[in-house]
Amino acid sequence: MLATAAICANVAAAQRDEVDDPEITVWRIVPANFTNDFDPAKLQKLLKATPSRLEKIVVGDSISSLLQKNFNISETWTPAVYKEVLERVVALNDLPNANKLRAGSELLLPDLPVTPKKVSGVGNPFAGTPALSSSSIDWNPALAAYRVNRQSTSKGSLASPTTRQLRKVRRSQLDSFNFDPVNASGQTTQQSLNFQVRDLPLEAEFGQAQGAGAISEVLPPEHALALRRLLQGTAKTKPFLIVLDDSWPTTQEMKKGAAFVANASREIYKRYNLSPSVTSVDSEDLILLSSLQDTTFCDADCEWPVLKSHSAKIKEALVEFTSADTKNWVEVIYLPVNAAPKGAQYALSEMMRINFMAQVLRDRLDDKSTRPTTADLKEANNSIIQVLNRTGIRSFPIGDTITTDKAIIEGVLEFASLYSLASGRPFYISLSWTLPNLKYPTYFRPNTQGLVIAAAGNKAVVNIHNALVQFAARSADPGDVVAVLNTATSEDCESSTFTDQVPVVGLGFPGRVNKSICGTSFSTPRIAWLLAAREAIKGSLPQSIEDRNFWALKQRSRIVSLQHAERTGAKRFGVDVMRLLAD
């Protein structure tokens, strides 16, 4: 009984740790071909970016034997690499004599991968896939080192010249880890030698003004009529708009969103080798997603237009626009930002899995001869379960915040990017919620045919660029997000503000839905929809890789040109529909 009680107590403690101080995955892809012609400058940079791991010394161990066992390097056949690593080990351990090691003591070694001992076979589809090296959580912040005796490496890619290292660390210990401050924008993290945070719980803040009432039309009658006329004929492109929010607003939107994710996933898998199997087989999540018929994310009376969910309010805020789009030129898709709504876990799992597999291939995404391994897929599935479990199940109506995760947000962004690349369809992602400044930034794939549009928030005293409110603050630096403020401000409807010190990729639009619902939460999807509509009306398919790479930059430059440079404050960013839709 005592043993059982102790086991139960340990399990309970572990569960509390996962809630209060969750286990975070950090990752990087690094070279693993430490031959004698390895670039010395790159090796020094890699060693500087590499944390340590502890190796227990046994009788007979020497520095040379340890370096050969752990890294497959030698003073004989890789003297230049051996010398650099040896100097690093001596410095880490402050060794007065590198030839004298005491059995039973522990030695700090750089957490580098081992150089493969065999050459890849011809036609091996995993030869270019990074070997997978993972460890359980055992990080010592005081020593800045892992206590790992052996690393597990995927057998299918032992001959790879690179290794994907995944390590576990508690959230409270992240500050003791070595991250690259140059990557503050999240733009260059994919190519960094430093570890990056892959998943991290985040609290998204939603404005939750309650109340019903007659909808407040924001379009003058002549603009509404002109918009309807413009959305006739034949669309130049077929954009899609993802509203990433608290829930599906209706059962119908749930079915539509599930079908979109399922169909887009199949398109992505057809275009890229993101599965270990040569034969394309739907994942269990895709099968379950395709079979969804209803959703029970709330009581029967909570669906739009009752407006208990935030997404239901967004749906009403867009009625004036979507009703003019009788040919469905802009495909609007609602997706939940956490796993609470029924079916959301299947959609989010599929998108995160695609992102994790894309991370494996990284710059070899277009290489048809390379694919992830079964070990990569298994690791991804385990991580997905962990992320979804800790996003929490919230009942409706939701409060002011929802727990989401960095991995979920990046998963949706990468999913949209890859589907856009595979299908040729431009995308827009509307984020009607805010996050505090992120110390470990979210990665947005550059050079895509898509825009992220983010709400500024509803606090008049907050300058989003001073407070670094995410993701709208990225509208100034690095300028890869379109920030939106609300121009229909009043005593009961405020808007956060932008800086006037530097150029901002931002616009303003009315956020009034009815007499009691108002905010940037509703200005944002309206601007996102209008930008997508203009693309359908005026856009064109990229004719070259250069066209595609500069698509988003040109769109953001045009957005800045719509601003009223002679004005100050919110008036500088306000734009009417016809000006936005014009050439």
NUZARO-384123 format. One record per residue (C-alpha): residue number from 1; residue in one letter; x, y, z. Coordinates in steps of 0.05 Angstrom, whole numbers, always signed. Layout:
N
{rec NUM; a; {X; Y; Z}}
...
END
This chain:
583
{rec 1; m; {+0; +0; +0}}
{rec 2; l; {+56; +48; +17}}
{rec 3; a; {+89; +35; -50}}
{rec 4; t; {+24; +47; -87}}
{rec 5; a; {+13; +111; -48}}
{rec 6; a; {+83; +135; -66}}
{rec 7; i; {+72; +119; -139}}
{rec 8; c; {+6; +157; -139}}
{rec 9; a; {+39; +216; -104}}
{rec 10; n; {+94; +217; -156}}
{rec 11; v; {+44; +215; -214}}
{rec 12; a; {+4; +271; -182}}
{rec 13; a; {+67; +313; -174}}
{rec 14; a; {+86; +301; -246}}
{rec 15; q; {+17; +323; -269}}
{rec 16; r; {+23; +386; -227}}
{rec 17; d; {+91; +400; -257}}
{rec 18; e; {+63; +393; -328}}
{rec 19; v; {+9; +444; -311}}
{rec 20; d; {+50; +493; -270}}
{rec 21; d; {+117; +484; -304}}
{rec 22; p; {+106; +446; -370}}
{rec 23; e; {+158; +407; -408}}
{rec 24; i; {+180; +446; -470}}
{rec 25; t; {+214; +418; -532}}
{rec 26; v; {+272; +456; -561}}
{rec 27; w; {+303; +436; -628}}
{rec 28; r; {+355; +451; -680}}
{rec 29; i; {+386; +420; -742}}
{rec 30; v; {+462; +419; -741}}
{rec 31; p; {+519; +390; -782}}
{rec 32; a; {+541; +320; -765}}
{rec 33; n; {+597; +310; -815}}
{rec 34; f; {+658; +329; -774}}
{rec 35; t; {+710; +309; -824}}
{rec 36; n; {+777; +343; -826}}
{rec 37; d; {+756; +392; -880}}
{rec 38; f; {+697; +418; -837}}
{rec 39; d; {+695; +494; -838}}
{rec 40; p; {+734; +517; -776}}
{rec 41; a; {+695; +582; -769}}
{rec 42; k; {+629; +544; -772}}
{rec 43; l; {+654; +494; -721}}
{rec 44; q; {+672; +550; -673}}
{rec 45; k; {+603; +582; -682}}
{rec 46; l; {+570; +514; -671}}
{rec 47; l; {+609; +500; -608}}
{rec 48; k; {+591; +569; -580}}
{rec 49; a; {+517; +556; -594}}
{rec 50; t; {+518; +486; -563}}
{rec 51; p; {+498; +469; -492}}
{rec 52; s; {+533; +414; -454}}
{rec 53; r; {+517; +344; -432}}
{rec 54; l; {+547; +305; -374}}
{rec 55; e; {+587; +242; -386}}
{rec 56; k; {+605; +196; -328}}
{rec 57; i; {+678; +176; -328}}
{rec 58; v; {+694; +102; -321}}
{rec 59; v; {+760; +66; -311}}
{rec 60; g; {+800; +68; -376}}
{rec 61; d; {+767; +131; -404}}
{rec 62; s; {+811; +184; -435}}
{rec 63; i; {+796; +248; -472}}
{rec 64; s; {+813; +216; -538}}
{rec 65; s; {+769; +155; -525}}
{rec 66; l; {+711; +198; -503}}
{rec 67; l; {+715; +244; -564}}
{rec 68; q; {+718; +183; -609}}
{rec 69; k; {+660; +149; -575}}
{rec 70; n; {+615; +210; -572}}
{rec 71; f; {+632; +246; -637}}
{rec 72; n; {+672; +196; -680}}
{rec 73; i; {+730; +245; -685}}
{rec 74; s; {+804; +230; -674}}
{rec 75; e; {+870; +265; -667}}
{rec 76; t; {+894; +219; -723}}
{rec 77; w; {+841; +225; -778}}
{rec 78; t; {+807; +292; -759}}
{rec 79; p; {+862; +332; -724}}
{rec 80; a; {+833; +401; -738}}
{rec 81; v; {+764; +384; -712}}
{rec 82; y; {+793; +344; -654}}
{rec 83; k; {+835; +404; -632}}
{rec 84; e; {+775; +452; -631}}
{rec 85; v; {+731; +403; -593}}
{rec 86; l; {+786; +385; -544}}
{rec 87; e; {+798; +459; -528}}
{rec 88; r; {+723; +467; -516}}
{rec 89; v; {+722; +407; -468}}
{rec 90; v; {+782; +433; -430}}
{rec 91; a; {+750; +501; -423}}
{rec 92; l; {+683; +474; -401}}
{rec 93; n; {+714; +432; -346}}
{rec 94; d; {+772; +477; -328}}
{rec 95; l; {+819; +417; -334}}
{rec 96; p; {+890; +430; -311}}
{rec 97; n; {+911; +365; -344}}
{rec 98; a; {+868; +336; -400}}
{rec 99; n; {+904; +269; -395}}
{rec 100; k; {+882; +256; -323}}
{rec 101; l; {+808; +238; -314}}
{rec 102; r; {+782; +211; -248}}
{rec 103; a; {+736; +150; -253}}
{rec 104; g; {+667; +165; -223}}
{rec 105; s; {+670; +239; -237}}
{rec 106; e; {+629; +273; -291}}
{rec 107; l; {+656; +310; -352}}
{rec 108; l; {+620; +365; -390}}
{rec 109; l; {+619; +352; -465}}
{rec 110; p; {+588; +395; -519}}
{rec 111; d; {+521; +366; -540}}
{rec 112; l; {+542; +353; -611}}
{rec 113; p; {+518; +296; -656}}
{rec 114; v; {+562; +238; -676}}
{rec 115; t; {+592; +236; -746}}
{rec 116; p; {+561; +177; -785}}
{rec 117; k; {+605; +116; -793}}
{rec 118; k; {+574; +91; -857}}
{rec 119; v; {+560; +121; -926}}
{rec 120; s; {+489; +125; -951}}
{rec 121; g; {+466; +71; -999}}
{rec 122; v; {+445; +93; -1069}}
{rec 123; g; {+371; +109; -1072}}
{rec 124; n; {+363; +112; -997}}
{rec 125; p; {+303; +161; -989}}
{rec 126; f; {+326; +178; -918}}
{rec 127; a; {+398; +195; -936}}
{rec 128; g; {+384; +270; -937}}
{rec 129; t; {+338; +268; -876}}
{rec 130; p; {+371; +292; -812}}
{rec 131; a; {+385; +237; -762}}
{rec 132; l; {+339; +244; -702}}
{rec 133; s; {+372; +254; -634}}
{rec 134; s; {+325; +261; -574}}
{rec 135; s; {+331; +260; -499}}
{rec 136; s; {+284; +260; -440}}
{rec 137; i; {+280; +319; -393}}
{rec 138; d; {+341; +324; -348}}
{rec 139; w; {+368; +394; -355}}
{rec 140; n; {+412; +423; -301}}
{rec 141; p; {+407; +499; -304}}
{rec 142; a; {+465; +509; -257}}
{rec 143; l; {+512; +471; -302}}
{rec 144; a; {+475; +489; -366}}
{rec 145; a; {+480; +416; -384}}
{rec 146; y; {+439; +353; -398}}
{rec 147; r; {+449; +289; -359}}
{rec 148; v; {+443; +240; -417}}
{rec 149; n; {+485; +177; -426}}
{rec 150; r; {+461; +158; -495}}
{rec 151; q; {+421; +191; -550}}
{rec 152; s; {+370; +154; -592}}
{rec 153; t; {+382; +163; -666}}
{rec 154; s; {+336; +143; -722}}
{rec 155; k; {+368; +84; -759}}
{rec 156; g; {+340; +103; -827}}
{rec 157; s; {+383; +165; -833}}
{rec 158; l; {+448; +147; -797}}
{rec 159; a; {+487; +167; -859}}
{rec 160; s; {+458; +238; -860}}
{rec 161; p; {+507; +296; -856}}
{rec 162; t; {+460; +332; -808}}
{rec 163; t; {+424; +315; -743}}
{rec 164; r; {+359; +342; -715}}
{rec 165; q; {+368; +349; -641}}
{rec 166; l; {+306; +352; -596}}
{rec 167; r; {+315; +366; -522}}
{rec 168; k; {+266; +374; -465}}
{rec 169; v; {+268; +430; -414}}
{rec 170; r; {+219; +458; -363}}
{rec 171; r; {+190; +526; -379}}
{rec 172; s; {+221; +556; -316}}
{rec 173; q; {+289; +534; -341}}
{rec 174; l; {+286; +565; -411}}
{rec 175; d; {+324; +627; -389}}
{rec 176; s; {+385; +583; -374}}
{rec 177; f; {+385; +556; -445}}
{rec 178; n; {+426; +586; -502}}
{rec 179; f; {+379; +619; -552}}
{rec 180; d; {+400; +666; -608}}
{rec 181; p; {+380; +739; -594}}
{rec 182; v; {+390; +755; -668}}
{rec 183; n; {+327; +715; -683}}
{rec 184; a; {+280; +761; -644}}
{rec 185; s; {+236; +770; -705}}
{rec 186; g; {+226; +696; -716}}
{rec 187; q; {+245; +706; -789}}
{rec 188; t; {+312; +671; -791}}
{rec 189; t; {+304; +616; -739}}
{rec 190; q; {+299; +559; -790}}
{rec 191; q; {+373; +567; -809}}
{rec 192; s; {+401; +580; -739}}
{rec 193; l; {+452; +536; -705}}
{rec 194; n; {+420; +554; -638}}
{rec 195; f; {+364; +515; -607}}
{rec 196; q; {+294; +542; -618}}
{rec 197; v; {+231; +534; -576}}
{rec 198; r; {+183; +489; -614}}
{rec 199; d; {+123; +488; -567}}
{rec 200; l; {+103; +534; -510}}
{rec 201; p; {+35; +547; -477}}
{rec 202; l; {+9; +617; -491}}
{rec 203; e; {-51; +655; -464}}
{rec 204; a; {-88; +689; -520}}
{rec 205; e; {-131; +748; -497}}
{rec 206; f; {-199; +758; -529}}
{rec 207; g; {-246; +817; -522}}
{rec 208; q; {-311; +788; -496}}
{rec 209; a; {-363; +844; -501}}
{rec 210; q; {-431; +812; -494}}
{rec 211; g; {-499; +831; -520}}
{rec 212; a; {-544; +828; -580}}
{rec 213; g; {-576; +881; -622}}
{rec 214; a; {-587; +904; -693}}
{rec 215; i; {-523; +898; -734}}
{rec 216; s; {-487; +963; -747}}
{rec 217; e; {-472; +970; -821}}
{rec 218; v; {-403; +1000; -835}}
{rec 219; l; {-409; +1007; -910}}
{rec 220; p; {-444; +1067; -941}}
{rec 221; p; {-499; +1043; -989}}
{rec 222; e; {-460; +1065; -1050}}
{rec 223; h; {-399; +1026; -1027}}
{rec 224; a; {-439; +964; -1012}}
{rec 225; l; {-469; +966; -1082}}
{rec 226; a; {-401; +978; -1115}}
{rec 227; l; {-371; +920; -1076}}
{rec 228; r; {-427; +873; -1100}}
{rec 229; r; {-415; +895; -1172}}
{rec 230; l; {-340; +884; -1166}}
{rec 231; l; {-351; +812; -1142}}
{rec 232; q; {-383; +790; -1207}}
{rec 233; g; {-352; +761; -1269}}
{rec 234; t; {-291; +716; -1260}}
{rec 235; a; {-243; +718; -1202}}
{rec 236; k; {-170; +731; -1220}}
{rec 237; t; {-146; +687; -1162}}
{rec 238; k; {-180; +643; -1110}}
{rec 239; p; {-156; +668; -1041}}
{rec 240; f; {-174; +635; -976}}
{rec 241; l; {-182; +670; -909}}
{rec 242; i; {-169; +632; -844}}
{rec 243; v; {-202; +662; -783}}
{rec 244; l; {-162; +631; -726}}
{rec 245; d; {-206; +641; -665}}
{rec 246; d; {-237; +610; -604}}
{rec 247; s; {-283; +560; -638}}
{rec 248; w; {-324; +541; -698}}
{rec 249; p; {-382; +591; -699}}
{rec 250; t; {-433; +540; -725}}
{rec 251; t; {-439; +466; -742}}
{rec 252; q; {-438; +485; -815}}
{rec 253; e; {-373; +523; -807}}
{rec 254; m; {-344; +464; -769}}
{rec 255; k; {-360; +418; -828}}
{rec 256; k; {-332; +468; -877}}
{rec 257; g; {-268; +478; -837}}
{rec 258; a; {-258; +403; -827}}
{rec 259; a; {-266; +390; -902}}
{rec 260; f; {-218; +447; -919}}
{rec 261; v; {-163; +419; -873}}
{rec 262; a; {-173; +348; -899}}
{rec 263; n; {-171; +369; -973}}
{rec 264; a; {-114; +417; -964}}
{rec 265; s; {-73; +364; -926}}
{rec 266; r; {-81; +315; -983}}
{rec 267; e; {-58; +369; -1032}}
{rec 268; i; {+3; +383; -989}}
{rec 269; y; {+22; +310; -984}}
{rec 270; k; {+13; +303; -1059}}
{rec 271; r; {+62; +361; -1070}}
{rec 272; y; {+113; +346; -1015}}
{rec 273; n; {+144; +282; -987}}
{rec 274; l; {+122; +294; -915}}
{rec 275; s; {+106; +221; -899}}
{rec 276; p; {+155; +164; -887}}
{rec 277; s; {+112; +120; -933}}
{rec 278; v; {+116; +124; -1008}}
{rec 279; t; {+43; +105; -1011}}
{rec 280; s; {-3; +162; -992}}
{rec 281; v; {-48; +140; -934}}
{rec 282; d; {-93; +186; -894}}
{rec 283; s; {-73; +195; -821}}
{rec 284; e; {-122; +174; -767}}
{rec 285; d; {-135; +248; -754}}
{rec 286; l; {-153; +260; -827}}
{rec 287; i; {-201; +201; -826}}
{rec 288; l; {-235; +225; -762}}
{rec 289; l; {-236; +297; -789}}
{rec 290; s; {-271; +274; -852}}
{rec 291; s; {-324; +237; -813}}
{rec 292; l; {-345; +296; -768}}
{rec 293; q; {-420; +310; -773}}
{rec 294; d; {-435; +355; -714}}
{rec 295; t; {-401; +393; -659}}
{rec 296; t; {-417; +399; -586}}
{rec 297; f; {-370; +454; -567}}
{rec 298; c; {-426; +489; -528}}
{rec 299; d; {-499; +485; -510}}
{rec 300; a; {-551; +483; -565}}
{rec 301; d; {-566; +557; -557}}
{rec 302; c; {-495; +583; -565}}
{rec 303; e; {-486; +581; -640}}
{rec 304; w; {-487; +643; -684}}
{rec 305; p; {-527; +688; -682}}
{rec 306; v; {-535; +681; -606}}
{rec 307; l; {-462; +704; -604}}
{rec 308; k; {-435; +671; -542}}
{rec 309; s; {-370; +652; -577}}
{rec 310; h; {-321; +703; -602}}
{rec 311; s; {-320; +671; -671}}
{rec 312; a; {-396; +678; -676}}
{rec 313; k; {-388; +753; -666}}
{rec 314; i; {-335; +754; -722}}
{rec 315; k; {-383; +717; -767}}
{rec 316; e; {-436; +770; -756}}
{rec 317; a; {-384; +825; -766}}
{rec 318; l; {-370; +797; -835}}
{rec 319; v; {-442; +787; -858}}
{rec 320; e; {-444; +854; -893}}
{rec 321; f; {-383; +832; -934}}
{rec 322; t; {-395; +758; -946}}
{rec 323; s; {-467; +770; -967}}
{rec 324; a; {-440; +813; -1025}}
{rec 325; d; {-395; +755; -1046}}
{rec 326; t; {-449; +713; -1079}}
{rec 327; k; {-398; +673; -1119}}
{rec 328; n; {-355; +657; -1058}}
{rec 329; w; {-293; +688; -1087}}
{rec 330; v; {-263; +692; -1017}}
{rec 331; e; {-266; +625; -982}}
{rec 332; v; {-273; +640; -907}}
{rec 333; i; {-250; +584; -861}}
{rec 334; y; {-259; +585; -785}}
{rec 335; l; {-209; +545; -744}}
{rec 336; p; {-203; +539; -668}}
{rec 337; v; {-139; +561; -635}}
{rec 338; n; {-142; +506; -582}}
{rec 339; a; {-170; +435; -575}}
{rec 340; a; {-234; +451; -536}}
{rec 341; p; {-286; +448; -593}}
{rec 342; k; {-304; +379; -617}}
{rec 343; g; {-262; +360; -677}}
{rec 344; a; {-211; +415; -665}}
{rec 345; q; {-159; +365; -640}}
{rec 346; y; {-161; +328; -707}}
{rec 347; a; {-152; +391; -749}}
{rec 348; l; {-97; +420; -704}}
{rec 349; s; {-61; +353; -700}}
{rec 350; e; {-59; +347; -776}}
{rec 351; m; {-32; +418; -784}}
{rec 352; m; {+21; +410; -730}}
{rec 353; r; {+42; +343; -760}}
{rec 354; i; {+53; +375; -828}}
{rec 355; n; {+93; +431; -796}}
{rec 356; f; {+137; +384; -756}}
{rec 357; m; {+150; +341; -818}}
{rec 358; a; {+167; +404; -858}}
{rec 359; q; {+216; +423; -803}}
{rec 360; v; {+251; +356; -813}}
{rec 361; l; {+262; +369; -888}}
{rec 362; r; {+272; +444; -880}}
{rec 363; d; {+310; +469; -942}}
{rec 364; r; {+301; +401; -976}}
{rec 365; l; {+225; +407; -977}}
{rec 366; d; {+224; +405; -1054}}
{rec 367; d; {+272; +347; -1058}}
{rec 368; k; {+230; +288; -1082}}
{rec 369; s; {+285; +238; -1063}}
{rec 370; t; {+281; +255; -989}}
{rec 371; r; {+227; +241; -937}}
{rec 372; p; {+220; +239; -861}}
{rec 373; t; {+230; +173; -824}}
{rec 374; t; {+181; +133; -782}}
{rec 375; a; {+220; +156; -720}}
{rec 376; d; {+207; +229; -740}}
{rec 377; l; {+132; +214; -747}}
{rec 378; k; {+128; +178; -681}}
{rec 379; e; {+163; +236; -645}}
{rec 380; a; {+116; +286; -678}}
{rec 381; n; {+55; +248; -657}}
{rec 382; n; {+79; +243; -585}}
{rec 383; s; {+93; +318; -583}}
{rec 384; i; {+24; +334; -613}}
{rec 385; i; {-11; +295; -559}}
{rec 386; q; {+28; +333; -506}}
{rec 387; v; {+11; +401; -537}}
{rec 388; l; {-63; +386; -544}}
{rec 389; n; {-69; +358; -474}}
{rec 390; r; {-43; +421; -442}}
{rec 391; t; {-83; +471; -483}}
{rec 392; g; {-139; +454; -435}}
{rec 393; i; {-213; +442; -445}}
{rec 394; r; {-254; +505; -434}}
{rec 395; s; {-330; +507; -431}}
{rec 396; f; {-369; +562; -465}}
{rec 397; p; {-378; +619; -459}}
{rec 398; i; {-304; +628; -456}}
{rec 399; g; {-271; +680; -411}}
{rec 400; d; {-222; +733; -431}}
{rec 401; t; {-165; +684; -446}}
{rec 402; i; {-155; +617; -480}}
{rec 403; t; {-94; +572; -473}}
{rec 404; t; {-62; +558; -540}}
{rec 405; d; {+9; +539; -559}}
{rec 406; k; {+66; +565; -601}}
{rec 407; a; {+65; +498; -638}}
{rec 408; i; {-9; +507; -656}}
{rec 409; i; {+0; +577; -683}}
{rec 410; e; {+62; +558; -723}}
{rec 411; g; {+26; +495; -747}}
{rec 412; v; {-32; +536; -776}}
{rec 413; l; {+15; +587; -808}}
{rec 414; e; {+59; +534; -840}}
{rec 415; f; {-2; +493; -862}}
{rec 416; a; {-31; +554; -898}}
{rec 417; s; {+37; +570; -929}}
{rec 418; l; {+48; +500; -956}}
{rec 419; y; {-22; +493; -982}}
{rec 420; s; {-15; +560; -1017}}
{rec 421; l; {+50; +537; -1048}}
{rec 422; a; {+19; +471; -1069}}
{rec 423; s; {-46; +500; -1097}}
{rec 424; g; {-24; +569; -1121}}
{rec 425; r; {-78; +601; -1078}}
{rec 426; p; {-61; +664; -1038}}
{rec 427; f; {-78; +662; -964}}
{rec 428; y; {-98; +711; -909}}
{rec 429; i; {-98; +694; -834}}
{rec 430; s; {-139; +737; -787}}
{rec 431; l; {-119; +739; -713}}
{rec 432; s; {-171; +775; -671}}
{rec 433; w; {-134; +765; -605}}
{rec 434; t; {-70; +788; -573}}
{rec 435; l; {-11; +759; -536}}
{rec 436; p; {+40; +792; -490}}
{rec 437; n; {+109; +802; -519}}
{rec 438; l; {+140; +735; -538}}
{rec 439; k; {+210; +722; -514}}
{rec 440; y; {+213; +661; -560}}
{rec 441; p; {+183; +687; -624}}
{rec 442; t; {+137; +651; -673}}
{rec 443; y; {+166; +633; -740}}
{rec 444; f; {+130; +660; -802}}
{rec 445; r; {+154; +629; -867}}
{rec 446; p; {+181; +685; -911}}
{rec 447; n; {+170; +693; -985}}
{rec 448; t; {+100; +664; -987}}
{rec 449; q; {+37; +686; -1022}}
{rec 450; g; {+2; +704; -958}}
{rec 451; l; {-11; +757; -905}}
{rec 452; v; {-22; +754; -830}}
{rec 453; i; {-70; +807; -804}}
{rec 454; a; {-71; +818; -729}}
{rec 455; a; {-114; +859; -681}}
{rec 456; a; {-81; +915; -642}}
{rec 457; g; {-125; +906; -581}}
{rec 458; n; {-176; +950; -546}}
{rec 459; k; {-136; +989; -494}}
{rec 460; a; {-129; +1062; -512}}
{rec 461; v; {-71; +1071; -464}}
{rec 462; v; {-29; +1018; -498}}
{rec 463; n; {+18; +1033; -556}}
{rec 464; i; {+27; +964; -586}}
{rec 465; h; {+97; +978; -612}}
{rec 466; n; {+121; +1003; -544}}
{rec 467; a; {+88; +945; -507}}
{rec 468; l; {+106; +895; -563}}
{rec 469; v; {+35; +867; -565}}
{rec 470; q; {+36; +806; -609}}
{rec 471; f; {+28; +795; -665}}
{rec 472; a; {+8; +865; -686}}
{rec 473; a; {+75; +894; -661}}
{rec 474; r; {+110; +857; -718}}
{rec 475; s; {+78; +908; -765}}
{rec 476; a; {+138; +954; -750}}
{rec 477; d; {+194; +903; -740}}
{rec 478; p; {+204; +859; -780}}
{rec 479; g; {+143; +886; -817}}
{rec 480; d; {+114; +817; -834}}
{rec 481; v; {+45; +829; -802}}
{rec 482; v; {-11; +876; -820}}
{rec 483; a; {-36; +909; -756}}
{rec 484; v; {-107; +934; -751}}
{rec 485; l; {-137; +986; -704}}
{rec 486; n; {-210; +1006; -695}}
{rec 487; t; {-232; +1073; -723}}
{rec 488; a; {-302; +1070; -694}}
{rec 489; t; {-279; +1088; -624}}
{rec 490; s; {-325; +1115; -570}}
{rec 491; e; {-329; +1115; -495}}
{rec 492; d; {-349; +1041; -495}}
{rec 493; c; {-305; +1021; -553}}
{rec 494; e; {-230; +1036; -551}}
{rec 495; s; {-170; +1017; -592}}
{rec 496; s; {-97; +1009; -577}}
{rec 497; t; {-51; +1054; -617}}
{rec 498; f; {+9; +1050; -664}}
{rec 499; t; {+77; +1084; -660}}
{rec 500; d; {+90; +1146; -702}}
{rec 501; q; {+165; +1139; -698}}
{rec 502; v; {+175; +1087; -754}}
{rec 503; p; {+136; +1062; -814}}
{rec 504; v; {+80; +1013; -795}}
{rec 505; v; {+46; +962; -839}}
{rec 506; g; {-23; +977; -812}}
{rec 507; l; {-93; +1000; -828}}
{rec 508; g; {-154; +1024; -789}}
{rec 509; f; {-227; +1004; -800}}
{rec 510; p; {-292; +1008; -760}}
{rec 511; g; {-300; +952; -709}}
{rec 512; r; {-372; +964; -689}}
{rec 513; v; {-417; +902; -696}}
{rec 514; n; {-477; +926; -657}}
{rec 515; k; {-492; +974; -600}}
{rec 516; s; {-456; +930; -549}}
{rec 517; i; {-403; +893; -590}}
{rec 518; c; {-344; +931; -617}}
{rec 519; g; {-268; +926; -621}}
{rec 520; t; {-207; +911; -663}}
{rec 521; s; {-229; +838; -661}}
{rec 522; f; {-279; +857; -715}}
{rec 523; s; {-240; +910; -752}}
{rec 524; t; {-186; +857; -764}}
{rec 525; p; {-226; +804; -802}}
{rec 526; r; {-261; +859; -842}}
{rec 527; i; {-194; +886; -866}}
{rec 528; a; {-170; +814; -879}}
{rec 529; w; {-232; +799; -920}}
{rec 530; l; {-226; +863; -960}}
{rec 531; l; {-152; +849; -975}}
{rec 532; a; {-171; +779; -998}}
{rec 533; a; {-229; +807; -1040}}
{rec 534; r; {-182; +856; -1074}}
{rec 535; e; {-135; +799; -1090}}
{rec 536; a; {-193; +760; -1122}}
{rec 537; i; {-214; +822; -1162}}
{rec 538; k; {-146; +851; -1182}}
{rec 539; g; {-94; +798; -1168}}
{rec 540; s; {-55; +753; -1214}}
{rec 541; l; {-19; +687; -1207}}
{rec 542; p; {+57; +692; -1197}}
{rec 543; q; {+93; +677; -1262}}
{rec 544; s; {+160; +661; -1229}}
{rec 545; i; {+192; +644; -1163}}
{rec 546; e; {+213; +717; -1159}}
{rec 547; d; {+141; +740; -1167}}
{rec 548; r; {+120; +693; -1110}}
{rec 549; n; {+177; +713; -1065}}
{rec 550; f; {+161; +787; -1071}}
{rec 551; w; {+85; +779; -1069}}
{rec 552; a; {+77; +794; -995}}
{rec 553; l; {+127; +851; -995}}
{rec 554; k; {+89; +885; -1052}}
{rec 555; q; {+23; +875; -1015}}
{rec 556; r; {+51; +906; -951}}
{rec 557; s; {+82; +964; -990}}
{rec 558; r; {+14; +978; -1021}}
{rec 559; i; {-18; +977; -952}}
{rec 560; v; {+31; +1030; -927}}
{rec 561; s; {+15; +1072; -989}}
{rec 562; l; {-59; +1072; -969}}
{rec 563; q; {-43; +1110; -905}}
{rec 564; h; {-53; +1185; -898}}
{rec 565; a; {+17; +1208; -884}}
{rec 566; e; {-6; +1280; -871}}
{rec 567; r; {-51; +1258; -813}}
{rec 568; t; {-34; +1235; -743}}
{rec 569; g; {-61; +1182; -696}}
{rec 570; a; {-115; +1133; -718}}
{rec 571; k; {-136; +1180; -774}}
{rec 572; r; {-71; +1166; -809}}
{rec 573; f; {-89; +1092; -817}}
{rec 574; g; {-163; +1095; -832}}
{rec 575; v; {-183; +1070; -901}}
{rec 576; d; {-249; +1065; -936}}
{rec 577; v; {-270; +1005; -978}}
{rec 578; m; {-265; +1035; -1047}}
{rec 579; r; {-196; +1063; -1035}}
{rec 580; l; {-172; +995; -1010}}
{rec 581; l; {-202; +959; -1070}}
{rec 582; a; {-176; +1008; -1122}}
{rec 583; d; {-115; +995; -1165}}
END
